[in-house]
């Protein structure tokens, strides 16, 4: 018998130093996660991502989408996206993430990985559009994947298996000192949807006179 079953235990910090990354485990039930996965798969305005590498535009197999309180501009990999208005399913997930993490967010970047052959190379989410040291709440639906951290100076590594319906919150100086990645793997043949809730600076709005109706 698991003495801790059913208890809402506090998350633990995965990083040994220079940052705070809290893993909450699954905050959505298996049934909720399945419903959210299928709803997101069919209702999000997915598009293939673009990256400019050595002056050449690369189109990824991975698909992405960008939503927010306002038409926030977000630039990474030398390409700029303008946020779409929230849809109901994102607002529902966002509310649960904010309640669990005690943080607030005004935007969300979604990634659709069709299988284990699609991943993300080492990087940190420290773009100028983001609030410095702001929290990033990462939710996973679908295939469970290993997620890695690597310290920029010491090269120490930490990994965690991101479970179906799980929440991972990166905050403090995590982005300053650590890189993270989602390695490719031949073992995974099913899709995964990841949502990263973020806080964008309010000056990063495509048109300051356009406000979305919530």
C-alpha positions as CSV (number, residue, x, y, z in Angstrom):
1,X,0.0,0.0,0.0
2,X,1.3,3.5,-1.0
3,X,1.1,5.7,2.1
4,X,1.3,8.8,0.0
5,X,-1.4,7.8,-2.5
6,X,-4.0,10.5,-2.9
7,X,-1.9,13.2,-1.1
8,X,-1.1,16.4,-2.9
9,X,2.6,16.4,-2.3
10,X,4.7,19.5,-3.0
11,X,7.0,19.3,-6.1
12,X,10.7,18.8,-5.8
13,X,13.5,20.8,-7.4
14,X,15.2,18.7,-10.1
15,X,18.3,20.9,-10.3
16,X,21.1,20.6,-7.8
17,X,22.1,24.3,-8.0
18,X,21.8,27.5,-10.1
19,X,18.1,27.3,-10.7
20,X,14.7,26.0,-9.8
21,X,12.8,23.4,-11.9
22,X,9.9,21.8,-10.1
23,X,8.3,18.6,-11.4
24,X,4.7,18.0,-10.2
25,X,4.1,14.7,-12.0
26,X,0.7,14.2,-13.6
27,X,-1.8,16.9,-12.6
28,X,-4.4,15.6,-15.1
29,X,-6.0,12.2,-15.0
30,X,-5.5,9.7,-17.8
31,X,-9.0,10.4,-19.0
32,X,-8.6,14.2,-18.9
33,X,-5.2,13.9,-20.7
34,X,-6.7,11.8,-23.5
35,X,-9.5,14.3,-24.0
36,X,-7.1,17.3,-23.9
37,X,-4.7,15.6,-26.3
38,X,-7.4,14.9,-28.9
39,X,-9.0,18.4,-28.5
40,X,-5.7,20.1,-28.9
41,X,-4.7,18.0,-31.9
42,X,-7.9,18.9,-33.7
43,X,-8.5,22.5,-32.6
44,X,-5.1,24.2,-32.5
45,X,-3.9,26.2,-35.5
46,X,-0.9,24.1,-36.1
47,X,1.8,25.1,-38.6
48,X,5.3,23.8,-39.3
49,X,8.0,25.7,-37.5
50,X,10.7,27.7,-39.2
51,X,14.3,28.3,-38.1
52,X,17.0,30.3,-39.7
53,X,20.4,28.5,-39.5
54,X,23.5,30.0,-41.1
55,X,21.2,32.2,-43.2
56,X,19.1,29.3,-44.5
57,X,15.4,28.9,-43.6
58,X,14.7,25.4,-42.3
59,X,11.2,24.0,-42.2
60,X,10.7,21.5,-39.3
61,X,8.5,18.4,-39.3
62,X,7.5,19.4,-35.8
63,X,4.5,21.7,-35.7
64,X,3.9,24.7,-33.5
65,X,1.3,27.3,-32.4
66,X,1.5,30.5,-30.4
67,X,-1.4,32.0,-28.3
68,X,-1.7,34.8,-25.8
69,X,-3.6,37.5,-23.9
70,X,-2.6,40.0,-26.6
71,X,-1.0,39.7,-30.1
72,X,2.4,39.3,-28.5
73,X,5.4,39.0,-30.8
74,X,7.8,36.3,-29.9
75,X,11.1,35.8,-31.8
76,X,13.3,32.7,-31.6
77,X,15.5,31.0,-34.1
78,X,15.5,34.3,-36.0
79,X,11.8,34.0,-36.8
80,X,8.9,36.0,-35.3
81,X,5.4,34.8,-34.4
82,X,2.3,36.8,-33.4
83,X,0.1,35.3,-30.8
84,X,-3.4,34.1,-31.6
85,X,-6.3,34.7,-29.1
86,X,-6.9,32.0,-26.5
87,X,-9.4,29.3,-27.2
88,X,-11.4,27.6,-24.4
89,X,-9.3,24.4,-24.1
90,X,-6.1,26.4,-23.6
91,X,-7.8,28.6,-21.0
92,X,-9.0,25.5,-19.1
93,X,-5.4,24.0,-19.0
94,X,-3.9,27.4,-18.2
95,X,-6.2,27.8,-15.2
96,X,-5.1,24.4,-13.8
97,X,-1.4,25.1,-14.3
98,X,-1.7,28.5,-12.6
99,X,-3.5,27.0,-9.7
100,X,-0.9,24.3,-9.2
101,X,2.2,26.4,-9.8
102,X,1.1,29.6,-8.1
103,X,2.3,31.5,-11.1
104,X,0.5,33.5,-13.8
105,X,1.1,33.4,-17.5
106,X,0.0,35.5,-20.5
107,X,1.1,33.3,-23.5
108,X,1.6,29.7,-24.6
109,X,3.8,28.1,-27.1
110,X,2.6,24.6,-28.3
111,X,4.7,21.9,-30.0
112,X,3.4,18.8,-31.8
113,X,5.9,16.0,-32.1
114,X,4.5,13.3,-34.4
115,X,6.9,10.6,-33.1
116,X,10.2,10.1,-31.4
117,X,12.1,11.1,-34.6
118,X,11.2,14.7,-33.8
119,X,12.8,16.5,-30.9
120,X,14.5,19.7,-29.7
121,X,18.2,20.4,-29.6
122,X,20.0,22.0,-26.6
123,X,18.8,25.5,-25.9
124,X,17.6,27.9,-23.2
125,X,14.4,29.9,-23.2
126,X,16.0,33.3,-22.5
127,X,14.8,35.4,-25.5
128,X,14.5,39.1,-24.9
129,X,10.7,38.9,-25.4
130,X,10.3,36.9,-22.2
131,X,10.2,38.4,-18.7
132,X,13.7,37.7,-17.2
133,X,13.7,34.7,-14.8
134,X,9.9,34.3,-15.3
135,X,8.3,31.0,-14.7
136,X,7.7,28.6,-17.7
137,X,5.0,26.0,-17.0
138,X,5.4,22.9,-19.3
139,X,2.5,20.5,-19.8
140,X,2.8,17.2,-21.7
141,X,0.1,15.1,-23.3
142,X,0.5,11.9,-25.3
143,X,3.8,10.0,-25.5
144,X,6.0,10.0,-22.5
145,X,9.5,11.4,-23.4
146,X,12.8,11.9,-21.6
147,X,13.7,15.6,-21.0
148,X,17.3,16.6,-20.2
149,X,19.0,19.6,-18.6
150,X,22.7,20.4,-19.0
151,X,24.6,23.1,-16.9
152,X,26.2,25.6,-19.2
153,X,29.5,25.7,-17.3
154,X,29.9,22.4,-15.4
155,X,28.1,20.3,-18.0
156,X,26.3,18.3,-15.3
157,X,23.2,16.7,-16.6
158,X,19.8,16.0,-15.1
159,X,16.9,14.1,-16.8
160,X,13.2,13.5,-16.1
161,X,10.6,11.4,-17.8
162,X,7.7,13.7,-18.6
163,X,4.6,11.7,-17.9
164,X,1.2,12.0,-19.6
165,X,-0.6,15.0,-18.1
166,X,2.4,16.2,-16.2
167,X,3.5,19.7,-15.2
168,X,7.1,20.9,-15.1
169,X,7.9,24.5,-14.0
170,X,11.2,26.1,-14.8
171,X,11.9,29.4,-13.0
172,X,14.4,31.6,-11.3
173,X,17.9,31.4,-12.9
174,X,17.2,28.1,-14.7
175,X,17.4,29.6,-18.2
176,X,20.6,31.6,-17.3
177,X,22.6,28.6,-16.1
178,X,21.0,25.5,-17.8
179,X,20.2,24.3,-21.3
180,X,17.4,21.8,-21.9
181,X,16.6,19.4,-24.8
182,X,14.1,16.7,-25.9
183,X,16.3,14.1,-27.6
184,X,15.1,12.1,-30.6
185,X,14.4,8.4,-30.0
186,X,13.5,5.4,-32.2
187,X,11.6,3.9,-29.4
188,X,8.7,6.3,-29.6
189,X,6.2,6.0,-32.5
190,X,3.3,7.9,-31.1
191,X,2.7,11.7,-31.0
192,X,3.2,14.1,-28.1
193,X,1.8,17.6,-27.5
194,X,3.7,20.0,-25.2
195,X,2.4,23.3,-24.0
196,X,4.8,25.9,-22.4
197,X,3.0,28.7,-20.7
198,X,5.2,31.8,-20.5
199,X,5.1,35.5,-19.6
200,X,5.8,38.0,-22.4
201,X,6.8,41.6,-21.8
202,X,3.8,43.8,-22.6
203,X,5.8,46.0,-25.0
204,X,6.1,43.0,-27.3
205,X,2.6,43.5,-28.8
206,X,2.2,43.6,-32.6
207,X,-0.5,46.3,-32.3
208,X,-1.0,47.9,-28.9
209,X,-4.6,49.0,-29.9
210,X,-5.8,45.5,-30.5
211,X,-7.0,43.7,-27.4
212,X,-8.5,40.2,-27.4
213,X,-11.9,39.6,-25.9
214,X,-11.5,37.1,-23.1
